[in-house]
Amino acid sequence: MATLFFIFFGVGAGFVVLSVVLGQAFGASGMDFDAGAASPFKPIFIALFFAAFGGLGLIFNPIFGPWGAAGIGGLGGLGLTFVILKFILLPLQRRQNTNTHEKQSMVGRTAKVSETILQGGFGKITYVVNDKIVSGPAKSENGAGIERNKEVEIVYIERNTYHVREKI
């Protein structure tokens, strides 16, 4: 039974580590595969349960025997998964949802060029929403360059890039 606990721990811990490493790699490249909703059935939570079940099983196997250790490991895995989901992930998700805004609602609004938009290239704009300064990559609607500190109108947003025109 100790071998089974060790396998559960290795698979769970290995998946958690792999998820963090790959998450950083894909996060740096802008790729995102997260469906968004918090659920205890996401692979990361299943792996966390496996790691907790295996680890607690290994710790308590010599004390309570294989079945007692399996019971403690199962309850501990469920408890740890519940605590992380309820007290860490869900509050973070609620906070993120209250701090974000719908970018498409910014179409037609005025912004300021914070980094010069190069001819045929990109720059950066800033605007204020809900008393917070928001910035993002911008491109001129007609490909012309727009100097820093000029006011622009957001025409449309495509792939998180603001397409703007200079205000007259």
C-alpha positions as CSV (number, residue, x, y, z in Angstrom):
1,M,0.0,0.0,0.0
2,A,2.9,2.3,0.7
3,T,3.9,2.0,-3.0
4,L,0.4,3.1,-4.0
5,F,0.6,6.2,-1.7
6,F,4.0,7.0,-3.2
7,I,2.6,6.7,-6.8
8,F,-0.3,9.0,-5.9
9,F,2.0,11.5,-4.3
10,G,4.5,11.4,-7.3
11,V,1.8,11.8,-9.9
12,G,0.0,14.6,-8.1
13,A,3.1,16.5,-7.1
14,G,4.6,16.0,-10.6
15,F,1.5,17.3,-12.3
16,V,1.4,20.4,-10.0
17,V,5.0,21.2,-10.7
18,L,4.6,20.6,-14.4
19,S,1.5,22.8,-14.4
20,V,3.3,25.7,-12.8
21,V,6.3,25.4,-15.1
22,L,4.2,25.1,-18.3
23,G,1.8,27.8,-17.0
24,Q,4.8,30.2,-16.7
25,A,6.0,29.2,-20.2
26,F,2.6,29.6,-21.9
27,G,1.8,32.7,-19.8
28,A,4.9,34.4,-21.1
29,S,3.9,33.7,-24.7
30,G,0.4,34.9,-24.1
31,M,-1.3,31.5,-24.6
32,D,-4.1,30.8,-22.2
33,F,-6.2,27.6,-22.0
34,D,-8.1,28.3,-18.8
35,A,-11.9,27.9,-19.1
36,G,-12.4,30.5,-16.4
37,A,-14.9,29.0,-13.9
38,A,-13.5,27.7,-10.6
39,S,-14.3,24.0,-10.2
40,P,-12.9,21.2,-8.0
41,F,-12.8,19.0,-11.1
42,K,-10.1,21.0,-12.9
43,P,-7.0,18.8,-13.4
44,I,-4.9,21.0,-11.0
45,F,-7.3,20.2,-8.1
46,I,-7.4,16.5,-9.0
47,A,-3.6,16.5,-8.9
48,L,-3.6,18.4,-5.6
49,F,-5.9,15.8,-4.2
50,F,-3.6,13.0,-5.4
51,A,-0.6,14.7,-3.9
52,A,-2.3,15.2,-0.5
53,F,-3.8,11.7,-0.5
54,G,-0.4,10.1,-1.3
55,G,1.6,12.3,1.1
56,L,-0.7,11.9,4.0
57,G,-1.0,8.2,3.2
58,L,2.8,7.9,3.4
59,I,3.0,9.8,6.7
60,F,0.1,8.0,8.5
61,N,0.6,4.4,7.0
62,P,3.1,3.4,9.7
63,I,0.9,4.7,12.5
64,F,-2.7,3.7,11.4
65,G,-2.1,1.0,8.8
66,P,-3.0,1.1,5.1
67,W,-6.8,1.6,5.5
68,G,-6.6,4.2,8.2
69,A,-3.9,6.1,6.2
70,A,-6.1,5.9,3.1
71,G,-9.1,7.4,5.1
72,I,-6.9,10.2,6.5
73,G,-5.4,10.8,3.1
74,G,-8.8,10.9,1.4
75,L,-10.3,13.3,3.9
76,G,-7.1,15.4,4.0
77,G,-7.0,15.6,0.2
78,L,-10.6,16.7,0.0
79,G,-10.1,19.2,2.8
80,L,-7.0,20.7,1.3
81,T,-8.7,21.0,-2.1
82,F,-11.8,22.6,-0.6
83,V,-9.8,25.1,1.4
84,I,-7.7,26.2,-1.6
85,L,-10.8,26.5,-3.8
86,K,-13.0,28.2,-1.2
87,F,-10.6,30.5,0.5
88,I,-8.0,31.3,-2.2
89,L,-9.2,30.7,-5.7
90,L,-12.8,31.9,-5.5
91,P,-12.0,35.2,-3.6
92,L,-9.2,35.9,-6.1
93,Q,-11.6,35.3,-9.0
94,R,-14.3,37.5,-7.4
95,R,-11.8,40.3,-6.9
96,Q,-10.5,40.0,-10.5
97,N,-14.1,40.2,-11.9
98,T,-14.8,43.4,-10.0
99,N,-11.6,45.1,-11.1
100,T,-12.0,44.3,-14.8
101,H,-14.1,46.1,-17.3
102,E,-15.5,45.2,-20.7
103,K,-13.0,46.6,-23.1
104,Q,-15.5,46.7,-26.0
105,S,-17.5,49.3,-23.9
106,M,-14.5,51.6,-24.4
107,V,-15.1,52.0,-28.2
108,G,-15.9,55.7,-28.9
109,R,-14.2,56.9,-25.7
110,T,-11.2,59.2,-25.5
111,A,-7.7,58.0,-24.6
112,K,-4.3,59.5,-24.5
113,V,-1.2,58.2,-26.3
114,S,1.3,57.4,-23.7
115,E,4.0,55.9,-26.0
116,T,4.2,57.2,-29.6
117,I,2.3,55.1,-32.1
118,L,4.8,54.5,-34.9
119,Q,3.7,54.7,-38.5
120,G,2.4,51.3,-39.5
121,G,3.3,50.0,-36.0
122,F,2.3,50.1,-32.4
123,G,2.3,52.4,-29.4
124,K,0.5,52.6,-26.2
125,I,-2.6,54.4,-24.9
126,T,-4.0,55.1,-21.4
127,Y,-7.5,56.0,-20.2
128,V,-9.3,56.1,-16.9
129,V,-12.2,53.7,-16.0
130,N,-13.6,53.3,-12.6
131,D,-11.0,55.6,-11.1
132,K,-8.2,53.4,-12.4
133,I,-5.7,54.1,-15.1
134,V,-5.8,51.4,-17.8
135,S,-3.2,51.1,-20.6
136,G,-2.8,48.9,-23.6
137,P,-1.2,48.4,-27.0
138,A,-2.5,50.7,-29.7
139,K,-2.4,51.0,-33.4
140,S,-3.5,53.8,-35.7
141,E,-6.6,53.0,-37.6
142,N,-5.1,54.3,-40.9
143,G,-1.5,53.3,-40.2
144,A,-0.3,56.9,-39.6
145,G,1.9,57.7,-36.7
146,I,0.5,59.5,-33.6
147,E,2.7,61.4,-31.2
148,R,2.8,61.0,-27.5
149,N,0.3,63.0,-25.4
150,K,-2.2,63.3,-28.3
151,E,-5.8,62.6,-27.6
152,V,-7.3,59.7,-29.6
153,E,-10.6,58.1,-30.0
154,I,-10.9,54.3,-29.6
155,V,-12.4,53.0,-32.9
156,Y,-12.4,49.3,-32.3
157,I,-10.5,46.6,-30.3
158,E,-9.1,43.5,-32.0
159,R,-7.0,40.9,-30.3
160,N,-6.5,43.2,-27.2
161,T,-5.1,45.9,-29.5
162,Y,-6.8,49.3,-29.5
163,H,-7.3,50.7,-33.0
164,V,-7.5,54.5,-32.6
165,R,-7.8,57.7,-34.6
166,E,-6.4,61.1,-33.6
167,K,-9.0,63.5,-32.2
168,I,-9.4,66.7,-34.1
